[in-house]
């Protein structure tokens, strides 16, 4: 490679191009809520990495991840906050709801107690102002639904409909429903915030 060609780039032009890219990205805060063991962390990891992580560790306080995702031609930097479902971390959670754009309430379809806890999680989102965000309900581990003790899709949809919330079923293990969940959730945020594709600016 000719060394002279390497020196022809313009620092100001490069800086301008980088700034255009950064300025064009919209930051979105998404919070995952639900009892411990419902699969919140696995859903987030599957969304970010497109694969299942079988190394389960209960979230201590809060976990965090992010992904650049284009929705409706708009680049989003999606900040994913995975709140622990353990009651001992209530005070930590209460400090972190500010600026939330979307929440997904997760329960395990094989665990009735996690489904019955949704009322409490919904009250918590309202207590800290997150009900002003886009809120949806997620029945996770749908691939494991096998007997009458599981939460039926009809029962879950009825609960969600009663609270005027959209319902999704997912399997973090197989990936079924995960893409649809995040695509529709983020699409709803874009619509709710009336985010438009930003026109290119001159350098």
ROTORKE-424493 format. One line per 3 residues: number of its first residue (from 1); their letters; for each residue x, y, z of N, C-alpha, C. Coordinates in nm, 4 decimals. Example, Ala and Ser with C-alpha at 12.3 -4.5 7.8 and 13.67 -1.06 7.14 Angstrom:
1) as) 1.3190:-0.5690:0.7800:1.2300:-0.4500:0.7800:1.3200:-0.3300:0.7800 ~ 1.2850:-0.2250:0.7080:1.3670:-0.1060:0.7140:1.2900:0.0030:0.7870;
***
This chain:
1) xxx) 0.0842:-0.1201:0.0000:0.0000:0.0000:0.0000:0.0875:0.1247:0.0000 ~ 0.0530:0.2204:-0.0816:0.1277:0.3450:-0.0910:0.1045:0.4280:0.0347 ~ 0.2150:0.4633:0.1051:0.2034:0.5386:0.2303:0.1415:0.6752:0.2076;
4) xxx) 0.1575:0.7299:0.0889:0.0999:0.8616:0.0620:-0.0525:0.8560:0.0633 ~ -0.1097:0.7444:0.0146:-0.2542:0.7291:0.0147:-0.3109:0.7208:0.1558 ~ -0.2302:0.6653:0.2470:-0.2742:0.6524:0.3854:-0.2872:0.7884:0.4533;
7) xxx) -0.2208:0.8881:0.4012:-0.2203:1.0194:0.4648:-0.3198:1.1161:0.4018 ~ -0.4005:1.0661:0.3079:-0.4917:1.1567:0.2391:-0.6254:1.1761:0.3103 ~ -0.6520:1.0979:0.4183:-0.7794:1.1145:0.4875:-0.7807:1.2465:0.5637;
10) xxx) -0.8976:1.3051:0.5728:-0.9147:1.4348:0.6371:-0.9725:1.4152:0.7779 ~ -0.8968:1.4500:0.8841:-0.9443:1.4297:1.0220:-1.0787:1.4965:1.0481 ~ -1.0977:1.6187:0.9955:-1.2232:1.6903:1.0195:-1.3401:1.6196:0.9510;
13) xxx) -1.3121:1.5672:0.8310:-1.4165:1.4951:0.7587:-1.4543:1.3670:0.8316 ~ -1.3539:1.2964:0.8852:-1.3778:1.1738:0.9603:-1.4593:1.2036:1.0858 ~ -1.4219:1.3086:1.1572:-1.4929:1.3473:1.2788:-1.6392:1.3796:1.2474;
16) xxx) -1.6616:1.4486:1.1361:-1.7969:1.4855:1.0957:-1.8803:1.3612:1.0669 ~ -1.8201:1.2623:0.9980:-1.8918:1.1401:0.9642:-1.9274:1.0615:1.0900 ~ -1.8342:1.0550:1.1845:-1.8595:0.9836:1.3102:-1.9718:1.0520:1.3868;
19) xxx) -1.9680:1.1846:1.3912:-2.0706:1.2598:1.4640:-2.2085:1.2359:1.4040 ~ -2.2159:1.2276:1.2702:-2.3443:1.2028:1.2041:-2.4021:1.0685:1.2471 ~ -2.3143:0.9674:1.2541:-2.3592:0.8339:1.2931:-2.4089:0.8347:1.4370;
22) xxx) -2.3315:0.8937:1.5279:-2.3666:0.8965:1.6700:-2.4931:0.9773:1.6929 ~ -2.5031:1.0934:1.6294:-2.6201:1.1795:1.6472:-2.7468:1.1157:1.5929 ~ -2.7308:1.0236:1.4982:-2.8469:0.9606:1.4380:-2.9028:0.8442:1.5180;
25) xxx) -2.8324:0.8028:1.6228:-2.8760:0.6889:1.7036:-2.9628:0.7373:1.8195 ~ -3.0799:0.6776:1.8330:-3.1730:0.7117:1.9410:-3.1528:0.6131:2.0557 ~ -3.1407:0.6652:2.1772:-3.1199:0.5805:2.2947:-3.2552:0.5406:2.3530;
28) xxx) -3.2726:0.4115:2.3770:-3.3973:0.3574:2.4312:-3.3652:0.2750:2.5567 ~ -3.4423:0.2972:2.6622:-3.4239:0.2205:2.7864:-3.5377:0.1208:2.8016 ~ -3.5014:-0.0074:2.8114:-3.5988:-0.1151:2.8266:-3.5697:-0.1898:2.9567;
31) xxx) -3.6739:-0.2137:3.0349:-3.6584:-0.2792:3.1644:-3.7320:-0.4132:3.1644 ~ -3.6649:-0.5171:3.2150:-3.7253:-0.6502:3.2290:-3.7610:-0.6735:3.3755 ~ -3.8871:-0.7135:3.3993:-3.9357:-0.7353:3.5356:-4.0018:-0.8715:3.5467;
34) xxx) -3.9984:-0.9276:3.6669:-4.0632:-1.0562:3.6908:-3.9913:-1.1320:3.8003 ~ -4.0526:-1.2381:3.8468:-3.9932:-1.3177:3.9539:-3.8584:-1.3762:3.9126 ~ -3.7798:-1.4100:4.0111:-3.6527:-1.4784:3.9870:-3.6791:-1.6124:3.9170;
37) xxx) -3.5976:-1.6432:3.8180:-3.6081:-1.7720:3.7503:-3.7060:-1.7781:3.6355 ~ -3.7635:-1.6636:3.5970:-3.8604:-1.6650:3.4859:-3.7931:-1.6581:3.3494 ~ -3.6637:-1.6274:3.3474:-3.5905:-1.6272:3.2206:-3.5674:-1.4901:3.1599;
40) xxx) -3.5764:-1.3865:3.2420:-3.5543:-1.2498:3.1912:-3.4154:-1.2353:3.1308 ~ -3.3156:-1.2817:3.2044:-3.1772:-1.2702:3.1584:-3.1561:-1.3459:3.0279 ~ -3.2127:-1.4659:3.0183:-3.1958:-1.5472:2.8974:-3.2633:-1.4820:2.7771;
43) xxx) -3.3771:-1.4171:2.7986:-3.4439:-1.3469:2.6884:-3.3565:-1.2333:2.6363 ~ -3.2993:-1.1576:2.7287:-3.2134:-1.0456:2.6896:-3.0897:-1.0963:2.6170 ~ -3.0285:-1.2013:2.6702:-2.9084:-1.2562:2.6064:-2.9402:-1.3114:2.4680;
46) xxx) -3.0571:-1.3723:2.4529:-3.0937:-1.4256:2.3220:-3.1142:-1.3122:2.2226 ~ -3.1739:-1.2037:2.2682:-3.1930:-1.0875:2.1813:-3.0587:-1.0275:2.1408 ~ -2.9681:-1.0141:2.2359:-2.8386:-0.9500:2.2089:-2.7429:-1.0397:2.1313;
49) xxx) -2.7467:-1.1704:2.1596:-2.6467:-1.2610:2.1037:-2.7038:-1.3651:2.0076 ~ -2.8358:-1.3663:1.9918:-2.9041:-1.4621:1.9033:-2.8717:-1.6071:1.9376 ~ -2.8590:-1.6347:2.0668:-2.8367:-1.7732:2.1099:-2.8792:-1.7880:2.2556;
52) xxx) -2.9029:-1.9122:2.2964:-2.9443:-1.9406:2.4333:-2.8222:-1.9566:2.5228 ~ -2.8278:-1.8966:2.6404:-2.7216:-1.9124:2.7390:-2.7739:-2.0015:2.8510 ~ -2.7132:-2.1198:2.8698:-2.7625:-2.2130:2.9718:-2.6876:-2.2026:3.1032;
55) xxx) -2.6043:-2.0997:3.1161:-2.5319:-2.0773:3.2413:-2.6145:-1.9839:3.3291 ~ -2.7063:-2.0419:3.4074:-2.7977:-1.9596:3.4857:-2.7338:-1.9118:3.6153 ~ -2.7401:-1.7834:3.6357:-2.7006:-1.7232:3.7631:-2.8072:-1.6200:3.7962;
58) xxx) -2.8635:-1.6288:3.9159:-2.9656:-1.5320:3.9559:-2.9063:-1.3916:3.9517 ~ -2.9808:-1.2979:3.8936:-2.9333:-1.1600:3.8836:-2.9210:-1.0992:4.0222 ~ -2.8060:-1.0399:4.0486:-2.7816:-0.9744:4.1773:-2.8064:-0.8248:4.1593;
61) xxx) -2.9198:-0.7794:4.2084:-2.9531:-0.6368:4.1975:-3.0038:-0.6004:4.0596 ~ -2.9117:-0.5827:3.9678:-2.9478:-0.5461:3.8307:-2.8369:-0.5878:3.7360 ~ -2.8747:-0.6283:3.6169:-2.7781:-0.6583:3.5120:-2.8078:-0.5650:3.3956;
64) xxx) -2.7127:-0.5544:3.3030:-2.7273:-0.4543:3.1976:-2.6633:-0.5028:3.0678 ~ -2.7263:-0.4669:2.9587:-2.6692:-0.4962:2.8274:-2.7215:-0.3956:2.7275 ~ -2.6635:-0.3931:2.6092:-2.7171:-0.3047:2.5061:-2.6950:-0.3660:2.3694;
67) xxx) -2.7761:-0.3184:2.2744:-2.7656:-0.3657:2.1366:-2.8100:-0.2535:2.0434 ~ -2.7372:-0.2389:1.9332:-2.7799:-0.1456:1.8293:-2.8789:-0.2202:1.7406 ~ -2.9995:-0.1677:1.7302:-3.1048:-0.2336:1.6542:-3.1765:-0.1309:1.5660;
70) xxx) -3.1929:-0.1626:1.4396:-3.2652:-0.0732:1.3493:-3.4123:-0.1123:1.3456 ~ -3.4984:-0.0171:1.3766:-3.6428:-0.0398:1.3781:-3.7089:0.0684:1.2938 ~ -3.7860:0.0270:1.1953:-3.8518:0.1224:1.1051:-3.7511:0.2193:1.0440;
73) xxx) -3.6353:0.1641:1.0079:-3.5257:0.2381:0.9453:-3.4586:0.3369:1.0412 ~ -3.4892:0.3271:1.1685:-3.4311:0.4175:1.2680:-3.3321:0.3393:1.3545 ~ -3.2052:0.3812:1.3606:-3.1079:0.3116:1.4449:-3.1310:0.3428:1.5925;
76) xxx) -3.1481:0.2388:1.6719:-3.1703:0.2538:1.8151:-3.0550:0.1905:1.8928 ~ -3.0104:0.2583:1.9963:-2.9193:0.1954:2.0927:-3.0077:0.1511:2.2086 ~ -3.0364:0.0230:2.2123:-3.1296:-0.0306:2.3111:-3.0539:-0.0685:2.4378;
79) xxx) -3.0860:0.0020:2.5455:-3.0249:-0.0263:2.6760:-3.1197:-0.1165:2.7538 ~ -3.0738:-0.2367:2.7865:-3.1579:-0.3383:2.8485:-3.1215:-0.3546:2.9960 ~ -3.2169:-0.3235:3.0818:-3.1968:-0.3316:3.2264:-3.2720:-0.4537:3.2787;
82) xxx) -3.1971:-0.5459:3.3332:-3.2507:-0.6718:3.3842:-3.2586:-0.6610:3.5366 ~ -3.3784:-0.6312:3.5878:-3.3957:-0.6118:3.7321:-3.4146:-0.7461:3.8019 ~ -3.3444:-0.7647:3.9124:-3.3620:-0.8859:3.9914:-3.5047:-0.8932:4.0443;
85) xxx) -3.5594:-1.0148:4.0449:-3.6939:-1.0334:4.0976:-3.6979:-1.0560:4.2467 ~ -3.5825:-1.0569:4.3100:-3.5746:-1.0794:4.4543:-3.6190:-0.9544:4.5289 ~ -3.7060:-0.9712:4.6280:-3.7617:-0.8573:4.7016:-3.6551:-0.7778:4.7765;
88) xxx) -3.5423:-0.8406:4.8071:-3.4390:-0.7688:4.8821:-3.3749:-0.6572:4.7988 ~ -3.4002:-0.6595:4.6658:-3.3438:-0.5559:4.5793:-3.4473:-0.4510:4.5395 ~ -3.5556:-0.4451:4.6125:-3.6623:-0.3482:4.5833:-3.6090:-0.2051:4.5821;
91) xxx) -3.5297:-0.1697:4.6835:-3.4780:-0.0324:4.6921:-3.3884:0.0017:4.5730 ~ -3.3104:-0.0954:4.5270:-3.2245:-0.0726:4.4113:-3.3102:-0.0503:4.2871 ~ -3.4108:-0.1364:4.2690:-3.4996:-0.1213:4.1537:-3.5679:0.0144:4.1533;
94) xxx) -3.6129:0.0566:4.2691:-3.6893:0.1818:4.2784:-3.6104:0.3027:4.2308 ~ -3.4777:0.2934:4.2345:-3.3922:0.4053:4.1938:-3.3637:0.4048:4.0431 ~ -3.4042:0.2985:3.9748:-3.3590:0.2802:3.8368:-3.4693:0.2870:3.7313;
97) xxx) -3.5902:0.3187:3.7729:-3.7005:0.3258:3.6761:-3.6996:0.4529:3.5921 ~ -3.6340:0.5552:3.6400:-3.6374:0.6845:3.5713:-3.5916:0.6722:3.4253 ~ -3.6668:0.7348:3.3360:-3.6287:0.7353:3.1952:-3.6624:0.6096:3.1185;
100) xxx) -3.7429:0.5216:3.1800:-3.7793:0.3964:3.1130:-3.8724:0.4228:2.9953 ~ -3.8399:0.3640:2.8805:-3.9236:0.3763:2.7608:-4.0145:0.2556:2.7413 ~ -3.9715:0.1404:2.7947:-4.0516:0.0187:2.7791:-4.0212:-0.0795:2.8911;
103) xxx) -4.1237:-0.1550:2.9296:-4.1077:-0.2622:3.0282:-4.1687:-0.3899:2.9720 ~ -4.1042:-0.5031:2.9972:-4.1724:-0.6290:2.9694:-4.1766:-0.7121:3.0967 ~ -4.2996:-0.7494:3.1343:-4.3247:-0.8265:3.2551:-4.3210:-0.9743:3.2189;
106) xxx) -4.2283:-1.0474:3.2791:-4.2057:-1.1865:3.2400:-4.2545:-1.2826:3.3480 ~ -4.3271:-1.3869:3.3047:-4.3593:-1.4968:3.3955:-4.3241:-1.6280:3.3258 ~ -4.3097:-1.7310:3.4050:-4.2767:-1.8654:3.3571:-4.4080:-1.9421:3.3412;
109) xxx) -4.4415:-1.9863:3.2197:-4.5707:-2.0515:3.1978:-4.5846:-2.1815:3.2769 ~ -4.4736:-2.2373:3.3260:-4.4800:-2.3604:3.4054:-4.4891:-2.3310:3.5546 ~ -4.4935:-2.2021:3.5901:-4.4915:-2.1629:3.7312:-4.6073:-2.0669:3.7599;
112) xxx) -4.7131:-2.1206:3.8214:-4.8318:-2.0401:3.8497:-4.8005:-1.9209:3.9409 ~ -4.7092:-1.9395:4.0356:-4.6763:-1.8318:4.1302:-4.6185:-1.7112:4.0572 ~ -4.5366:-1.7364:3.9550:-4.4774:-1.6253:3.8806:-4.5843:-1.5491:3.8022;
115) xxx) -4.6873:-1.6204:3.7560:-4.7987:-1.5565:3.6857:-4.8815:-1.4731:3.7832 ~ -4.9078:-1.5283:3.9009:-4.9869:-1.4582:4.0011:-4.9150:-1.3341:4.0549 ~ -4.7836:-1.3303:4.0368:-4.7053:-1.2145:4.0836:-4.7117:-1.0965:3.9878;
118) xxx) -4.7699:-1.1168:3.8694:-4.7738:-1.0082:3.7708:-4.8454:-0.8845:3.8243 ~ -4.9506:-0.9045:3.9041:-5.0223:-0.7893:3.9606:-4.9289:-0.7014:4.0418 ~ -4.8437:-0.7653:4.1217:-4.7492:-0.6904:4.2038:-4.6466:-0.6164:4.1197;
121) xxx) -4.5992:-0.6816:4.0129:-4.5008:-0.6165:3.9259:-4.5637:-0.4995:3.8513 ~ -4.6886:-0.5144:3.8125:-4.7558:-0.4046:3.7445:-4.7759:-0.2868:3.8396 ~ -4.8094:-0.3162:3.9642:-4.8232:-0.2079:4.0641:-4.6900:-0.1373:4.0849;
124) xxx) -4.5809:-0.2149:4.0859:-4.4497:-0.1535:4.1059:-4.4146:-0.0585:3.9914 ~ -4.4450:-0.0990:3.8685:-4.4158:-0.0098:3.7555:-4.4961:0.1195:3.7671 ~ -4.6203:0.1071:3.8132:-4.7023:0.2262:3.8304:-4.6527:0.3150:3.9422;
127) xxx) -4.6039:0.2538:4.0490:-4.5551:0.3289:4.1654:-4.4371:0.4179:4.1280 ~ -4.3562:0.3729:4.0332:-4.2361:0.4484:3.9975:-4.2449:0.5127:3.8585 ~ -4.3660:0.5250:3.8077:-4.3872:0.6015:3.6854:-4.3646:0.5293:3.5557;
130) xxx) -4.3338:0.3989:3.5611:-4.3023:0.3275:3.4373:-4.4259:0.2904:3.3564 ~ -4.5462:0.3079:3.4140:-4.6671:0.2786:3.3382:-4.6869:0.3783:3.2246 ~ -4.6130:0.4873:3.2286:-4.6168:0.5840:3.1184:-4.5370:0.5336:2.9984;
133) xxx) -4.4639:0.4246:3.0179:-4.3858:0.3659:2.9097:-4.4694:0.2591:2.8394 ~ -4.4125:0.1968:2.7368:-4.4782:0.0843:2.6698:-4.4584:-0.0395:2.7571 ~ -4.5677:-0.1039:2.7980:-4.5605:-0.2214:2.8854:-4.6263:-0.3401:2.8160;
136) xxx) -4.5569:-0.4535:2.8154:-4.6129:-0.5768:2.7584:-4.5912:-0.6911:2.8561 ~ -4.6618:-0.8014:2.8326:-4.6523:-0.9208:2.9174:-4.5921:-1.0344:2.8357 ~ -4.5032:-1.1106:2.8983:-4.4341:-1.2193:2.8281:-4.4469:-1.3502:2.9065;
139) xxx) -4.5048:-1.4506:2.8415:-4.5064:-1.5847:2.8985:-4.3875:-1.6607:2.8423 ~ -4.2853:-1.6781:2.9238:-4.1619:-1.7429:2.8779:-4.1631:-1.8930:2.9104 ~ -4.0715:-1.9662:2.8488:-4.0585:-2.1116:2.8626:-4.1797:-2.1833:2.8040;
142) xxx) -4.2359:-2.1254:2.6972:-4.3537:-2.1843:2.6341:-4.3262:-2.3245:2.5814 ~ -4.2002:-2.3547:2.5524:-4.1642:-2.4882:2.5029:-4.1773:-2.5952:2.6109 ~ -4.1901:-2.5532:2.7369:-4.1980:-2.6493:2.8476:-4.3407:-2.6692:2.8978;
145) xxx) -4.4372:-2.5986:2.8381:-4.5766:-2.6144:2.8810:-4.6219:-2.7562:2.8471 ~ -4.6573:-2.8341:2.9516:-4.6861:-2.9747:2.9252:-4.8043:-3.0313:3.0031 ~ -4.8528:-2.9623:3.1056:-4.9612:-3.0212:3.1842:-5.0598:-2.9153:3.2321;
148) xxx) -5.1653:-2.9602:3.2987:-5.2736:-2.8710:3.3387:-5.2310:-2.7709:3.4463 ~ -5.1174:-2.7947:3.5114:-5.0710:-2.7020:3.6148:-5.0011:-2.5803:3.5556 ~ -4.9745:-2.5848:3.4265:-4.9111:-2.4709:3.3601:-5.0152:-2.3614:3.3339;
151) xxx) -4.9657:-2.2408:3.3114:-5.0528:-2.1287:3.2776:-5.0873:-2.1381:3.1298 ~ -5.2161:-2.1436:3.0977:-5.2557:-2.1557:2.9579:-5.2394:-2.0222:2.8868 ~ -5.2230:-2.0292:2.7556:-5.2111:-1.9069:2.6763:-5.3389:-1.8247:2.6873;
154) xxx) -5.4541:-1.8926:2.6933:-5.5818:-1.8215:2.7038:-5.5913:-1.7445:2.8357 ~ -5.5471:-1.8075:2.9440:-5.5510:-1.7425:3.0753:-5.4589:-1.6209:3.0787 ~ -5.3414:-1.6360:3.0199:-5.2447:-1.5259:3.0186:-5.2957:-1.4102:2.9320;
157) xxx) -5.3523:-1.4432:2.8171:-5.4064:-1.3385:2.7291:-5.5203:-1.2634:2.7971 ~ -5.6026:-1.3363:2.8716:-5.7141:-1.2737:2.9417:-5.6624:-1.1725:3.0442 ~ -5.5569:-1.2120:3.1193:-5.5002:-1.1204:3.2190:-5.4442:-0.9963:3.1497;
160) xxx) -5.3704:-1.0179:3.0418:-5.3107:-0.9057:2.9689:-5.4194:-0.8149:2.9116 ~ -5.5222:-0.8744:2.8546:-5.6310:-0.7960:2.7962:-5.7032:-0.7139:2.9022 ~ -5.7220:-0.7723:3.0201:-5.7874:-0.7017:3.1309:-5.7110:-0.5750:3.1674;
163) xxx) -5.5798:-0.5810:3.1551:-5.4951:-0.4660:3.1895:-5.4542:-0.3858:3.0663 ~ -5.5175:-0.4189:2.9521:-5.4928:-0.3485:2.8256:-5.3461:-0.3538:2.7844 ~ -5.2894:-0.4736:2.7984:-5.1489:-0.4955:2.7638:-5.1394:-0.6005:2.6538;
166) xxx) -5.0387:-0.5874:2.5696:-5.0153:-0.6869:2.4659:-4.9441:-0.8073:2.5267 ~ -4.9783:-0.9270:2.4783:-4.9213:-1.0505:2.5326:-4.8374:-1.1231:2.4274 ~ -4.7213:-1.1727:2.4730:-4.6319:-1.2503:2.3869:-4.5964:-1.3809:2.4570;
169) xxx) -4.5728:-1.4846:2.3771:-4.5181:-1.6082:2.4323:-4.3820:-1.6319:2.3690 ~ -4.2879:-1.6747:2.4509:-4.1506:-1.6923:2.4042:-4.0884:-1.8196:2.4602 ~ -3.9813:-1.8595:2.3968:-3.8934:-1.9629:2.4497:-3.7514:-1.9111:2.4337;
172) xxx) -3.6897:-1.8738:2.5445:-3.5511:-1.8271:2.5363:-3.4596:-1.9413:2.4920 ~ -3.5035:-2.0656:2.5162:-3.4223:-2.1814:2.4787:-3.4178:-2.2000:2.3270 ~ -3.5349:-2.2022:2.2644:-3.5408:-2.2246:2.1193:-3.5329:-2.0949:2.0399;
175) xxx) -3.5645:-1.9853:2.1065:-3.5667:-1.8559:2.0378:-3.7029:-1.8198:1.9820 ~ -3.7985:-1.9119:1.9916:-3.9323:-1.8850:1.9384:-3.9945:-1.7627:2.0059 ~ -4.0403:-1.6704:1.9243:-4.1105:-1.5534:1.9757:-4.0235:-1.4407:2.0256;
178) xxx) -3.8928:-1.4638:2.0395:-3.8051:-1.3606:2.0970:-3.7910:-1.2414:2.0028 ~ -3.7634:-1.2688:1.8756:-3.7485:-1.1596:1.7791:-3.8778:-1.0790:1.7678 ~ -3.9904:-1.1498:1.7611:-4.1195:-1.0809:1.7511:-4.1429:-0.9917:1.8720;
181) xxx) -4.1129:-1.0419:1.9907:-4.1290:-0.9625:2.1123:-4.0557:-0.8300:2.1032 ~ -3.9262:-0.8358:2.0730:-3.8465:-0.7133:2.0731:-3.8769:-0.6235:1.9528 ~ -3.9064:-0.6834:1.8395:-3.9409:-0.6018:1.7225:-4.0672:-0.5201:1.7494;
184) xxx) -4.1688:-0.5854:1.8048:-4.2951:-0.5153:1.8295:-4.2850:-0.4199:1.9481 ~ -4.2103:-0.4593:2.0491:-4.1917:-0.3717:2.1653:-4.1195:-0.2436:2.1254 ~ -4.0095:-0.2574:2.0523:-3.9328:-0.1406:2.0099:-4.0086:-0.0588:1.9062;
187) xxx) -4.0836:-0.1269:1.8206:-4.1657:-0.0555:1.7236:-4.2698:0.0309:1.7935 ~ -4.3276:-0.0220:1.9016:-4.4262:0.0535:1.9786:-4.3619:0.1748:2.0452 ~ -4.2374:0.1592:2.0907:-4.1662:0.2717:2.1515:-4.1416:0.3812:2.0485;
190) xxx) -4.0971:0.3415:1.9297:-4.0723:0.4381:1.8222:-4.2008:0.5150:1.7905 ~ -4.3128:0.4436:1.7845:-4.4399:0.5079:1.7549:-4.4846:0.5988:1.8695 ~ -4.4703:0.5496:1.9935:-4.5146:0.6261:2.1097:-4.4339:0.7541:2.1278;
193) xxx) -4.3050:0.7457:2.0994:-4.2184:0.8627:2.1152:-4.2170:0.9504:1.9897 ~ -4.2895:0.9026:1.8858:-4.2967:0.9758:1.7594:-4.1576:1.0072:1.7047 ~ -4.0739:0.9024:1.7061:-3.9379:0.9155:1.6550:-3.9409:0.9029:1.5034;
196) xxx) -3.8836:0.9979:1.4359:-3.8775:0.9946:1.2897:-3.7341:0.9773:1.2437 ~ -3.7195:0.9263:1.1235:-3.5860:0.9140:1.0650:-3.5258:1.0519:1.0499 ~ -3.4096:1.0713:1.1083:-3.3469:1.2028:1.1076:-3.2818:1.2315:0.9729;
199) xxx) -3.3085:1.3480:0.9159:-3.2470:1.3802:0.7864:-3.0976:1.3975:0.7997 ~ -3.0270:1.3626:0.6956:-2.8813:1.3796:0.6961:-2.8470:1.5278:0.7012 ~ -2.7449:1.5585:0.7802:-2.7008:1.6984:0.7908:-2.5775:1.7190:0.7064;
202) xx) -2.5596:1.8391:0.6600:-2.4419:1.8677:0.5782:-2.3195:1.8756:0.6651 ~ -2.2050:1.8408:0.6105:-2.0802:1.8408:0.6863:-2.0258:1.9816:0.6987;
***
